Amino acid sequence: MSPVKSDRGSETRELILVTAERLFAEHGVEAVSNRQVSEAAGQSNNFAVGYHFGSKEDLVVAIVRRHSESVERRRTELLAEIAGSPDLRDWMSCLVRPTTEHLASLGSPSWYARFIAQVTTHPALRERVSKEVGSSRALQQLIEGVFQLVPRLPEDVRQDRGNMSRLLIAHMCAERERALHEGTAPPHSTWESTAAGLVDALVGLWLAPVSARR
């Protein structure tokens, strides 16, 4: 393949990724077809998405990967800074801030937070995306550090709180992104204040007592 064709193909892929992310965020993954993505991306070939990415599921994973490198790199940096910390707040900060800092770097308007909120509740996509994100070495190291600091929990409670944490981060970030887009975010609200509030909430979530089982 010539350099010109290769560059053109890379540009087309990037355009499709950006367009799909926006459409999925605005309308939902189910409501948007690959053909609609191709048309909105200005592709005369209605099968451009399939040609470059394959299925819609593959396209969703490609969008996640487009952002994950930045988040992974920042989480790795933060983990090095807090190595061995006995403060759960430090570890929750490592969970939250790589995402909020990345979202802040995107400027406004952005669509990634709302896109993630869509796919994390999608019955067919959430498992695939969770596996993609969960394969992160930094995230696995983070989880190990958290479980050394929180009280021993029954396995089902631990899984529930993990799901609560994931959904809380995803949907609070999506709400802030939406408010920024619509111009309704309070003047004092920032991505930093969003991160601080999430860290507070997550520390409380993981240290909360477990009700007696009947």
Salt bridges, closest charged atoms under 4 A:
GLU14 OE2 - ARG66 NH2 2.66
GLU21 OE1 - ARG66 NH1 3.56
GLU21 OE1 - HIS67 NE2 2.76
GLU26 OE1 - ARG22 NH1 3.51
GLU26 OE1 - HIS27 NE2 3.79
GLU30 OE2 - HIS122 NE2 2.67
GLU39 OE2 - ARG35 NE 3.36
GLU57 OE2 - ARG128 NH1 2.55
ASP58 OD1 - ARG128 NH1 3.75
GLU69 OE2 - ARG73 NH1 3.83
GLU77 OE1 - ARG74 NH1 3.12
GLU101 OE1 - ARG74 NE 2.67
GLU127 OE2 - LYS131 NZ 3.56
GLU132 OE2 - ARG65 NE 2.79
GLU155 OE1 - ARG158 NH2 3.27
ASP156 OD2 - ARG213 NH1 3.32
GLU175 OE2 - ARG178 NH1 2.50
GLU177 OE1 - ARG114 NE 2.88
GLU192 OE2 - ARG97 NH1 2.80
ASP200 OD1 - ARG89 NH1 2.42
